[in-house]
Amino acid sequence: DIVRGSILPLGDLTKWSADEKAARDLCVLEEPEHLTWYHGHRNWRRRFKMVLGVVHTNYIAYAEQYQPENVWVVRWFNELVCRVYCDRVVKLSDCLQQLPRATVCNVHGVRSEFIAEGRRRAANTREARKFEQKGAYFIGKLLWAKGHKLLIEYLSGEEEESVSGRQRTLVDVFGDGEDRQDVEEKAKEAGLNMRFMGGKDHADPALHGYKVFVNPSRTEVLSTTTAEALAMGKFVVIERHPSNAFFYDFPNALLFSTPEEFRAKLFLALSTKPQPLTPEESRALSWAGATERFLQKVEEASQIVRTPSIRDEYAHLVHRALSGHQGYAGDALKHFVFESG
């Protein structure tokens, strides 16, 4: 799908995943609204006893930024396909649109190396001192949608609050992307003390010396980089926003609601030391903890799953009429109506 920069399946994925003669127990559709845009074959819910969809991309936020005239289409289509193909939907956070039969739960975790780094720091005083070597950083793809505009706006306000003898806060930005040149120019025009370090993996030793991670993004459903920074025992300065609700109870999460509060929490983080994570907190951030939460949602869903309703069946007919055609007719519809390759 060239216009949307996406790869979407056109064939019948269900035939590869279950026996024709017997329904399997459970199917998990990652990003069901993305996966089923052009699904025109047998309904997943007819192929499996239960279908659980995990939604973790805020397509509405991206549509609002890049194609605001199509927001209602994206919203309606996401709801349609989730109603048709999912018995239960798990949203990583409540910043996502309303969807049928949905619940909210973070079922994602971080890689074990981040947990190990946090434990190593907590157990080693010398490692903890390395936090003093560097200050604040932000890591993410260099796209305006990822929050760089907000970061520039928030840091620009330091000039009005300047304290005698205090320099502008240094924030290193890691990442590459199509908006990099534009972001760098805007930061330079604002006179900010921002350095652009290029792309690196968050687990790279070059990032170990930082103790403060800032993340002003509002388009994430649940930020993996925030979870990784917390797992390494760092401060995270994040907005009070539904996408960050999972992190509210962590002592190293410093929350802000206004630009002034962002700057105050950033200065507080740079001038104090983060607390070592408890074993329970590390577990909550790990994939083991995420899997436990996921299995709880599977168990809950198994108690309430029902045969597709008349409304669900009608929605399926509507979806097939819109995008499920096969052969030349389907190709023409996808090409000329949906502008897909």
DAPETA-V370739 format. One record per residue. PSI is psi in whole degrees, 0 to 359 (none if undefined). OMEGA is omega in radians with two decimals (NA if undefined). BURIAL is 1 if it has 24 or more other ideal C-beta (glycine too) atoms within 12 Angstrom, else 0. Layout:
[[PSI | OMEGA | BURIAL] [PSI | OMEGA | BURIAL]]
This chain:
[[94 | -2.95 | 0] [318 | -3.11 | 0] [320 | -3.09 | 0] [1 | 3.11 | 1] [35 | -3.04 | 0] [156 | 3.00 | 0] [120 | -3.08 | 0] [137 | -3.10 | 1] [136 | 3.09 | 1] [336 | -3.11 | 1] [182 | -3.12 | 0] [96 | -3.14 | 0] [336 | -3.07 | 1] [331 | -3.07 | 1] [342 | 3.13 | 0] [351 | -2.94 | 0] [354 | -3.12 | 0] [156 | 3.11 | 1] [136 | 3.13 | 0] [326 | -2.97 | 0] [345 | -3.08 | 0] [129 | 3.13 | 0] [138 | 3.07 | 0] [170 | -3.03 | 0] [304 | -2.95 | 0] [137 | 2.99 | 1] [133 | 3.08 | 1] [119 | 3.10 | 1] [110 | 3.05 | 1] [126 | -3.06 | 1] [64 | -3.07 | 1] [328 | -3.13 | 1] [333 | 3.12 | 1] [317 | -3.03 | 1] [331 | -2.97 | 1] [13 | -3.13 | 1] [314 | -3.06 | 1] [21 | -3.12 | 1] [116 | -3.11 | 1] [19 | -3.08 | 1] [206 | -3.06 | 1] [139 | -3.14 | 1] [132 | 3.10 | 1] [324 | -3.09 | 1] [342 | 3.03 | 1] [343 | -3.08 | 1] [337 | -3.10 | 1] [152 | 3.12 | 1] [329 | 3.09 | 0] [137 | 3.11 | 1] [123 | 3.13 | 1] [123 | 3.10 | 1] [134 | 3.09 | 1] [116 | -3.06 | 1] [122 | -3.08 | 1] [25 | 3.03 | 1] [133 | -3.10 | 1] [79 | -3.12 | 1] [331 | 3.12 | 1] [317 | 3.14 | 1] [319 | 3.12 | 1] [321 | 3.11 | 1] [321 | 3.13 | 1] [328 | -3.11 | 0] [320 | -3.00 | 0] [328 | -3.13 | 0] [67 | -3.06 | 0] [334 | -3.13 | 0] [343 | -3.10 | 0] [9 | -3.09 | 0] [315 | -3.09 | 0] [327 | 3.12 | 0] [312 | -3.13 | 0] [315 | -3.13 | 1] [312 | -3.10 | 1] [318 | -3.09 | 1] [321 | 3.09 | 1] [315 | 3.13 | 1] [320 | -3.12 | 1] [307 | -3.05 | 1] [328 | 3.08 | 1] [323 | 3.07 | 1] [320 | -3.08 | 1] [314 | -2.87 | 1] [355 | -3.07 | 1] [131 | 2.99 | 1] [329 | -3.14 | 1] [141 | 3.11 | 1] [131 | 3.06 | 1] [118 | 3.07 | 1] [134 | -3.12 | 1] [330 | 3.07 | 1] [170 | -3.04 | 1] [13 | 3.06 | 1] [350 | 3.13 | 1] [161 | 3.13 | 1] [163 | 3.05 | 1] [134 | 3.13 | 0] [153 | -3.12 | 1] [140 | 3.05 | 1] [44 | -3.04 | 1] [150 | 2.99 | 1] [162 | -3.09 | 1] [127 | 3.10 | 1] [136 | 3.06 | 1] [106 | 3.14 | 1] [25 | 3.06 | 1] [151 | 3.11 | 1] [186 | 3.12 | 1] [159 | -3.13 | 1] [152 | -3.05 | 1] [334 | -3.11 | 0] [331 | 3.09 | 0] [319 | 3.08 | 1] [316 | -3.14 | 1] [320 | 3.12 | 1] [319 | 3.10 | 1] [319 | 3.12 | 1] [322 | 3.14 | 1] [318 | 3.12 | 1] [318 | -3.11 | 1] [329 | -3.07 | 1] [349 | -3.02 | 0] [111 | -3.12 | 0] [321 | -3.13 | 0] [320 | 3.10 | 0] [321 | -3.14 | 1] [326 | -3.12 | 1] [337 | 3.14 | 0] [340 | 3.09 | 1] [334 | -3.08 | 1] [349 | -3.07 | 0] [327 | -3.09 | 0] [167 | -3.05 | 1] [252 | -3.03 | 1] [154 | 3.12 | 1] [163 | 3.06 | 1] [136 | 3.12 | 1] [134 | -3.14 | 1] [162 | 3.12 | 1] [136 | -3.08 | 1] [80 | 3.06 | 1] [142 | 3.12 | 1] [327 | -3.11 | 1] [343 | -3.08 | 1] [0 | 3.04 | 1] [3 | -3.11 | 1] [327 | 3.11 | 1] [317 | 3.12 | 1] [320 | 3.14 | 1] [316 | 3.11 | 1] [318 | 3.14 | 1] [315 | -3.11 | 0] [316 | -3.12 | 1] [332 | 3.13 | 1] [332 | -3.12 | 1] [350 | 3.12 | 1] [330 | -3.10 | 1] [322 | -3.13 | 0] [336 | -3.10 | 0] [14 | -3.00 | 0] [136 | 3.08 | 0] [140 | -3.08 | 0] [127 | 3.09 | 0] [357 | -3.11 | 0] [128 | -3.12 | 0] [163 | 3.05 | 0] [143 | -3.13 | 1] [132 | 3.09 | 1] [127 | 3.06 | 1] [120 | 3.07 | 1] [135 | -3.11 | 1] [122 | 3.11 | 1] [135 | 3.11 | 1] [161 | 3.06 | 1] [160 | 3.13 | 0] [173 | -3.02 | 0] [341 | 3.14 | 0] [11 | -3.03 | 1] [311 | -3.10 | 1] [318 | -3.13 | 0] [318 | 3.13 | 0] [316 | 3.13 | 1] [319 | -3.14 | 1] [318 | 3.13 | 0] [321 | 3.12 | 1] [321 | 3.11 | 1] [317 | 3.12 | 0] [326 | -3.13 | 0] [355 | 3.13 | 0] [30 | -3.06 | 0] [156 | 3.10 | 1] [69 | -3.14 | 0] [134 | 3.08 | 1] [136 | -3.13 | 0] [114 | -2.90 | 1] [359 | -3.10 | 1] [177 | -3.08 | 0] [135 | 3.04 | 0] [151 | 2.99 | 0] [144 | -3.08 | 0] [336 | -3.14 | 1] [0 | -3.12 | 1] [135 | 3.13 | 0] [336 | 3.13 | 0] [339 | -3.12 | 0] [358 | -3.06 | 1] [332 | -3.06 | 1] [349 | 3.13 | 1] [142 | 3.12 | 1] [354 | -3.09 | 1] [121 | 3.06 | 1] [126 | 3.09 | 1] [139 | -3.13 | 1] [94 | 3.14 | 1] [4 | -3.02 | 1] [143 | 3.08 | 1] [1 | -3.10 | 1] [349 | 3.12 | 1] [148 | 3.02 | 1] [315 | 2.99 | 1] [115 | -2.96 | 1] [118 | 3.07 | 1] [322 | -3.11 | 1] [326 | 3.07 | 1] [315 | 3.12 | 1] [321 | -3.14 | 1] [318 | 3.13 | 1] [317 | 3.09 | 1] [319 | -3.14 | 1] [330 | 3.12 | 1] [3 | 3.08 | 1] [25 | -3.10 | 1] [161 | 2.92 | 1] [146 | 2.94 | 1] [130 | 3.10 | 1] [109 | -3.00 | 1] [157 | -3.11 | 1] [148 | 2.95 | 1] [100 | -3.00 | 0] [146 | -3.11 | 1] [329 | -3.14 | 1] [341 | -3.10 | 1] [5 | -3.03 | 1] [325 | -3.12 | 1] [333 | -3.05 | 1] [355 | -3.01 | 1] [323 | -3.03 | 0] [357 | 3.12 | 0] [130 | -3.07 | 1] [334 | -3.13 | 0] [4 | 3.07 | 1] [115 | 3.13 | 1] [116 | -2.97 | 1] [144 | 3.10 | 1] [156 | 3.10 | 1] [341 | -3.11 | 0] [161 | 3.08 | 0] [321 | 3.14 | 1] [319 | 3.13 | 0] [325 | 3.06 | 0] [311 | -3.10 | 1] [323 | 3.12 | 1] [316 | -3.14 | 1] [325 | 3.09 | 1] [315 | 3.13 | 1] [321 | 3.10 | 1] [315 | -3.12 | 0] [320 | -3.11 | 1] [339 | -3.06 | 1] [2 | 3.13 | 0] [180 | -3.11 | 0] [138 | 3.10 | 0] [156 | 3.10 | 1] [143 | 3.05 | 0] [144 | 3.12 | 1] [143 | 3.03 | 1] [162 | 3.08 | 0] [324 | -3.14 | 0] [321 | 3.12 | 0] [319 | 3.09 | 1] [320 | 3.12 | 1] [319 | -3.13 | 0] [328 | -3.12 | 1] [344 | -3.04 | 1] [166 | 3.06 | 1] [333 | 3.07 | 1] [315 | 3.09 | 0] [320 | 3.13 | 1] [321 | 3.14 | 1] [321 | 3.08 | 0] [316 | 3.12 | 0] [322 | 3.12 | 1] [315 | -3.13 | 1] [328 | 3.06 | 0] [319 | 3.12 | 0] [325 | 3.06 | 1] [316 | 3.14 | 1] [316 | 3.11 | 0] [316 | -3.10 | 0] [323 | -3.10 | 1] [338 | -3.14 | 0] [341 | -3.02 | 0] [358 | -3.09 | 0] [139 | -3.11 | 0] [161 | 3.03 | 0] [141 | 3.12 | 0] [133 | -3.12 | 1] [173 | 3.08 | 0] [321 | 3.12 | 0] [320 | 3.11 | 0] [318 | -3.13 | 1] [321 | 3.09 | 0] [318 | 3.10 | 0] [323 | 3.11 | 1] [318 | 3.11 | 1] [319 | 3.11 | 0] [315 | -3.13 | 0] [318 | -3.14 | 1] [323 | 3.12 | 1] [326 | -3.08 | 0] [316 | -2.98 | 1] [5 | -3.05 | 1] [5 | -3.12 | 1] [143 | 3.13 | 0] [169 | 3.04 | 0] [204 | -3.06 | 0] [320 | 3.14 | 0] [317 | 3.12 | 0] [320 | 3.12 | 1] [318 | -3.13 | 0] [318 | 3.14 | 0] [314 | -3.11 | 0] [325 | -3.07 | 1] [311 | -2.99 | 0] [329 | -3.13 | 0] [311 | -3.08 | 0] [359 | 3.09 | 1] [39 | -3.13 | 0] [151 | 3.10 | 0] [none | NA | 0]]
